[in-house]
Amino acid sequence: QVQLVESGGGLVQPGGSLRLSCAASGFIFSRYAMSWYCQAPGKERELVARIMRDGARTYYADSVKGRFTISRDNAKNMVYLQMNNLKPEDSAVYYCNAHLGLIDYWGQGTQVTVSS
């Protein structure tokens, strides 16, 4: 079965950095785009970044452009989100996403808290 397992969240001060990781299994990873979403309390889940299957094309939400970088390692079935210059408004649960056909698969999420 499809499994997505996130790690790397935590508490960081404003201006700090975190690297989120997502380990994927149960599908042919290299054939699918992968995404990171975030959801803050009381808000809808929103797309943060997406990377196409070859890793050559990426998409970022305007709010994170220039600060976050999505990458993937198809040999290891891993996708990453490097988060730099973090701001308090980046605080949320971050989810790894795989859209396979008509079905969205989600990890359990990892909490990112940006606070001094």
C-alpha positions as CSV (number, residue, x, y, z in Angstrom):
1,Q,0.0,0.0,0.0
2,V,1.0,3.6,-0.5
3,Q,2.8,5.1,2.5
4,L,4.2,8.6,3.0
5,V,6.2,9.3,6.1
6,E,7.3,12.8,6.9
7,S,10.0,13.9,9.3
8,G,12.1,16.9,10.2
9,G,9.6,19.3,11.7
10,G,10.2,21.1,14.9
11,L,10.4,24.4,16.7
12,V,12.7,27.1,15.2
13,Q,13.2,30.8,15.7
14,P,12.3,33.3,13.0
15,G,15.0,33.4,10.3
16,G,16.0,29.8,11.0
17,S,15.9,26.8,8.8
18,L,14.4,23.3,8.7
19,R,14.6,20.5,6.2
20,L,11.5,18.3,5.9
21,S,11.8,14.8,4.5
22,C,9.2,12.4,3.1
23,A,9.9,8.7,2.6
24,A,7.5,7.2,0.0
25,S,6.7,3.6,-0.7
26,G,4.1,1.4,-2.3
27,F,4.1,3.0,-5.8
28,I,6.6,3.7,-8.6
29,F,7.9,7.0,-7.1
30,S,9.7,8.2,-10.2
31,R,6.5,8.3,-12.3
32,Y,4.7,10.8,-10.2
33,A,4.9,14.5,-9.2
34,M,5.2,15.0,-5.4
35,S,4.0,17.9,-3.3
36,W,4.2,19.5,0.1
37,Y,1.1,21.1,1.6
38,C,0.6,23.0,4.9
39,Q,-2.3,23.5,7.1
40,A,-2.4,26.1,9.9
41,P,-5.1,26.0,12.6
42,G,-8.5,27.2,11.3
43,K,-7.2,27.3,7.8
44,E,-7.6,25.1,4.7
45,R,-4.7,22.9,3.6
46,E,-2.8,24.7,0.9
47,L,-0.1,23.8,-1.6
48,V,3.4,24.9,-0.7
49,A,5.5,23.3,-3.4
50,R,5.4,20.7,-6.1
51,I,8.1,18.9,-8.0
52,M,7.5,17.0,-11.3
53,R,8.6,13.4,-11.7
54,D,12.0,14.2,-13.3
55,G,12.8,16.8,-10.7
56,A,13.4,19.4,-13.4
57,R,10.3,21.4,-12.9
58,T,9.0,22.9,-9.7
59,Y,6.2,25.1,-8.5
60,Y,6.1,27.3,-5.4
61,A,3.4,29.2,-3.6
62,D,4.1,32.9,-3.8
63,S,4.5,33.1,0.0
64,V,7.5,30.8,-0.1
65,K,9.3,31.7,-3.3
66,G,13.0,32.4,-2.7
67,R,12.9,30.8,0.8
68,F,11.8,27.2,0.2
69,T,13.3,24.6,-2.1
70,I,11.7,21.3,-3.0
71,S,13.8,18.4,-4.3
72,R,13.6,14.7,-4.8
73,D,15.8,11.6,-5.0
74,N,14.2,9.1,-7.2
75,A,16.8,6.5,-6.3
76,K,15.8,6.7,-2.6
77,N,12.1,7.4,-3.0
78,M,12.5,10.6,-1.1
79,V,11.2,14.1,-1.4
80,Y,12.5,17.1,0.6
81,L,11.5,20.6,1.5
82,Q,14.4,22.9,2.5
83,M,12.9,25.8,4.4
84,N,15.0,28.9,5.0
85,N,14.4,32.3,6.5
86,L,11.3,30.9,8.3
87,K,8.6,33.3,9.5
88,P,6.0,32.8,12.2
89,E,3.3,32.7,9.5
90,D,5.0,29.5,8.2
91,S,3.9,27.7,11.3
92,A,1.7,24.8,10.3
93,V,1.5,21.1,9.9
94,Y,3.3,20.1,6.7
95,Y,2.0,17.2,4.7
96,C,3.7,15.2,1.9
97,N,1.3,14.4,-1.0
98,A,1.3,12.0,-3.9
99,H,-1.5,12.4,-6.5
100,L,-1.8,9.0,-8.1
101,G,-4.5,8.8,-10.8
102,L,-7.7,10.0,-9.1
103,I,-6.5,9.5,-5.5
104,D,-4.6,11.8,-3.2
105,Y,-2.3,10.1,-0.7
106,W,-1.1,12.0,2.4
107,G,1.4,11.4,5.1
108,Q,0.6,11.9,8.8
109,G,2.1,15.4,8.8
110,T,4.9,17.0,10.7
111,Q,4.5,20.1,12.8
112,V,6.6,23.2,12.1
113,T,6.5,26.0,14.6
114,V,8.3,29.3,14.1
115,S,8.5,31.3,17.2
116,S,11.0,33.2,19.4
